Amino acid sequence: METRFITFESTRLAVHVAGRGPVAILLHGYPLDHRMWLDALQGPLAQQRTLVALDLRGHGLSPWCGDRAHTMELFADDVATVIHTLTDEPVDLVGLSMGGYAALAVMERHAPLVRSLVLTDTRARADDAAGRAGRDAGMQTVVEKGRSALSAAMPAKLLAPRAADDAHGLLLRARLQTMIESQAVETIVADLRGMRDRSDRAAMLASIAVPTLVLVGEHDVLTPPADAHAMAAAIPGARCVVVPGCGHMTPMEDPAAFAREVGAFWGS
């Protein structure tokens, strides 16, 4: 894997590149970074595509830029700049959770840059009142109690239930906690503001004109399979796949199934 930096205006974004062939951009969830894609970067998908795992601004090796809110439109414009920098051809775009929100914003603002779309454990609708209140509570928690409080609580929401002695589950929890605790508090707050106030993009799904795959974990409680099926039904020609045994972090929980489904989609 090679790490590169793309600098424009006052922004410096880190991209982590592996593989060969046409470019595929991977957008991580909240409050994570490119490391959630390490299994994909090291797996069989790298034989089909040049995989580019982007650290969204403020995450991983991309420094916080002083933004009060990380809006999905801001992320989308950053992604467009990365695409223009790396290739003259449309890309395959893959987004998980918050990365899926950003991917939909890319489709709304920069659709000609996208060749195909994979939406993983995400949704098109905006937060309802309870969801917005939850974002506000998350901001209060991280400001008052720090990142450790967030990292202690989130894995149970992100991962499917596993036995206490499941080594794979313990490793996943440790990986998630490491990522969460490495993000700046300012980044976490800006993410929560951006997600809380994001636009509802359910109405624009019918305008998506590229091949689309919707993936969701069987036990995803944050963006459940019913939401994924509804989203796929609204996108012309889209296919929905429910991955058994997974929660909200399908690419980490079952990397082989994720690679198999996405690889088949890219090869179709």
C-alpha positions in Angstrom: 0.0 0.0 0.0 1.3 3.4 -0.9 0.2 6.6 0.9 0.0 9.9 -1.1 -1.1 13.4 -0.2 -3.3 15.7 -2.3 -3.1 19.3 -1.4 -5.5 22.1 -2.6 -6.4 25.4 -1.2 -6.0 25.0 2.6 -6.7 21.2 2.5 -4.4 18.2 2.6 -5.9 14.8 2.0 -4.3 11.4 2.5 -5.1 8.6 0.0 -3.9 5.1 0.5 -3.5 3.2 -2.8 -3.2 -0.5 -3.6 -3.9 -2.7 -6.6 -4.2 -2.3 -10.3 -6.7 -1.4 -13.0 -9.4 1.2 -13.0 -9.7 3.4 -9.9 -12.1 2.7 -7.1 -12.6 5.2 -4.3 -13.4 3.9 -0.8 -15.1 6.3 1.6 -15.0 5.3 5.3 -17.6 5.7 8.0 -17.8 7.8 11.2 -15.6 8.3 13.2 -13.1 6.1 11.4 -10.5 6.4 8.6 -8.9 4.4 5.8 -7.9 1.6 8.2 -11.4 0.2 8.1 -10.6 -0.8 4.5 -7.3 -2.6 5.2 -8.8 -6.0 4.5 -10.1 -4.8 1.2 -6.8 -3.2 0.3 -5.0 -6.4 0.9 -7.6 -8.7 -0.6 -8.7 -9.9 -4.0 -10.4 -6.7 -5.0 -6.9 -5.2 -5.5 -6.6 -7.6 -8.5 -9.6 -5.9 -10.1 -9.1 -2.2 -9.2 -6.7 0.4 -8.1 -8.2 0.8 -4.7 -7.9 4.3 -3.2 -9.0 4.5 0.5 -9.4 8.2 1.3 -9.0 9.7 4.7 -11.8 12.3 4.6 -10.7 15.7 5.9 -9.8 15.6 9.6 -9.6 11.8 9.7 -6.6 9.5 9.8 -3.6 11.3 8.1 -5.8 14.1 6.7 -5.6 17.0 9.2 -8.6 18.8 10.5 -9.1 22.0 8.5 -10.9 24.1 11.1 -14.4 23.3 9.7 -17.2 23.7 12.1 -19.2 21.1 10.3 -18.2 18.4 7.8 -21.1 18.7 5.5 -21.7 15.9 2.9 -21.4 18.5 0.2 -18.0 19.5 1.5 -16.9 15.8 1.5 -18.3 15.4 -2.0 -16.3 18.3 -3.4 -13.2 16.9 -1.8 -13.8 13.5 -3.4 -14.3 15.2 -6.7 -10.9 16.9 -6.4 -9.3 13.6 -5.5 -10.8 11.9 -8.6 -9.7 14.7 -10.9 -6.2 14.5 -9.4 -5.9 10.7 -9.8 -7.6 9.9 -13.1 -9.3 11.3 -16.2 -11.8 8.4 -16.2 -14.9 7.9 -14.1 -14.4 5.8 -11.0 -16.1 3.1 -9.0 -17.3 4.7 -5.8 -17.8 2.8 -2.5 -19.1 4.3 0.7 -20.0 2.9 4.1 -22.3 4.7 6.5 -21.1 8.4 6.6 -19.1 7.5 3.5 -22.3 6.4 1.8 -23.9 9.8 2.7 -20.9 11.5 1.0 -21.2 9.1 -2.0 -24.8 10.1 -2.5 -23.7 13.8 -2.4 -21.1 13.0 -5.0 -23.8 11.5 -7.2 -25.9 14.6 -6.8 -23.1 17.1 -7.4 -20.5 15.2 -9.6 -22.4 12.3 -11.2 -20.2 12.2 -14.4 -17.2 11.3 -12.3 -18.8 8.0 -11.2 -18.8 4.8 -13.2 -20.5 2.5 -10.6 -21.7 2.9 -7.0 -21.6 0.6 -4.0 -23.6 1.7 -0.9 -22.7 -0.2 2.2 -24.6 -0.1 5.5 -25.9 3.4 4.8 -29.2 5.2 4.1 -30.4 8.0 1.9 -32.9 9.6 4.3 -31.9 12.4 6.6 -32.0 12.0 10.4 -35.4 12.2 12.1 -35.8 14.2 15.3 -34.6 11.3 17.4 -31.5 10.9 15.2 -30.7 14.6 15.4 -31.0 14.5 19.2 -28.7 11.5 19.2 -26.1 13.4 17.2 -26.3 16.3 19.7 -25.9 13.8 22.6 -22.8 12.4 20.9 -21.3 15.8 20.6 -21.9 16.5 24.3 -20.4 13.1 25.3 -17.2 13.5 23.3 -16.7 17.1 24.5 -17.4 16.4 28.2 -16.0 12.9 28.5 -13.6 12.5 25.7 -13.0 10.0 22.9 -12.6 7.1 25.2 -16.3 7.3 26.2 -17.2 7.2 22.5 -14.9 4.3 21.7 -16.2 2.3 24.6 -19.8 2.6 23.5 -19.7 2.5 19.7 -18.4 -1.1 18.9 -21.6 -2.6 20.4 -23.6 -0.5 17.9 -21.3 -1.1 15.0 -20.8 -4.9 15.2 -23.1 -7.9 15.2 -23.4 -9.6 18.6 -20.6 -12.1 19.1 -19.6 -14.5 21.9 -17.3 -13.0 24.5 -14.6 -15.5 23.6 -14.8 -14.8 19.9 -11.3 -13.8 18.9 -12.4 -12.2 15.7 -15.0 -10.0 17.5 -12.5 -8.9 20.1 -10.0 -8.0 17.4 -12.6 -6.0 15.5 -13.5 -4.1 18.7 -9.9 -3.3 19.3 -9.4 -2.0 15.7 -12.5 0.2 15.9 -11.5 1.6 19.3 -8.0 2.4 18.0 -9.5 4.3 15.1 -12.0 6.2 17.1 -9.6 7.3 19.8 -7.1 8.5 17.2 -9.6 11.1 15.6 -9.5 14.7 16.9 -12.4 15.7 19.0 -12.9 18.6 16.6 -13.3 16.1 13.8 -15.8 14.0 15.6 -17.9 17.1 16.4 -17.7 18.4 12.9 -18.8 14.9 11.6 -21.8 14.8 13.9 -22.9 18.3 12.9 -22.6 17.4 9.2 -24.5 14.2 9.6 -27.2 15.8 11.8 -27.9 18.5 9.3 -27.4 16.5 6.1 -30.0 16.7 3.3 -32.5 14.0 2.6 -31.5 12.4 -0.6 -34.2 9.8 -1.0 -35.8 11.7 -3.8 -32.7 11.8 -5.9 -32.2 8.0 -5.8 -34.4 7.6 -8.9 -31.9 9.8 -10.9 -28.9 7.5 -10.3 -28.0 6.2 -13.7 -24.9 4.0 -13.0 -24.8 0.4 -11.9 -25.5 0.3 -8.2 -25.0 -2.4 -5.5 -26.5 -1.9 -2.0 -24.9 -4.1 0.7 -26.0 -4.4 4.3 -25.2 -6.6 7.3 -28.0 -8.9 8.5 -27.8 -7.5 12.0 -27.1 -3.9 11.2 -29.2 -1.9 13.8 -28.1 1.6 12.6 -29.1 1.2 8.9 -31.1 -2.0 8.9 -31.8 -4.3 5.9 -35.3 -2.8 5.5 -33.7 0.6 4.7 -31.2 -1.0 2.3 -34.0 -2.8 0.4 -36.0 0.4 0.2 -33.0 2.3 -1.1 -32.2 -0.3 -3.7 -35.8 -0.4 -4.9 -35.7 3.3 -5.5 -32.5 3.2 -7.6 -33.1 1.9 -11.2 -31.6 -1.5 -11.7 -29.9 -1.6 -8.3 -29.4 -4.9 -6.5 -29.5 -5.4 -2.7 -27.5 -8.0 -0.9 -27.8 -8.8 2.9 -24.6 -10.3 4.2 -25.3 -12.9 6.9 -23.8 -12.5 10.4 -22.7 -8.9 10.0 -23.6 -5.7 11.7 -22.9 -2.2 10.5 -19.2 -2.9 9.5 -19.7 -5.5 6.8 -16.3 -4.9 5.1 -14.5 -5.5 8.4 -16.8 -8.2 9.8 -16.8 -10.4 6.7 -14.1 -9.2 4.3 -14.4 -12.3 2.1 -18.1 -11.9 1.6 -17.7 -8.2 0.9 -14.9 -8.8 -1.6 -16.9 -11.6 -3.3 -20.1 -9.5 -3.7 -18.3 -6.3 -4.8 -15.9 -8.3 -7.1 -18.8 -10.0 -8.8 -20.6 -6.6 -9.2 -17.5 -5.0 -10.8 -17.1 -8.0 -13.0 -20.7 -8.1 -14.3 
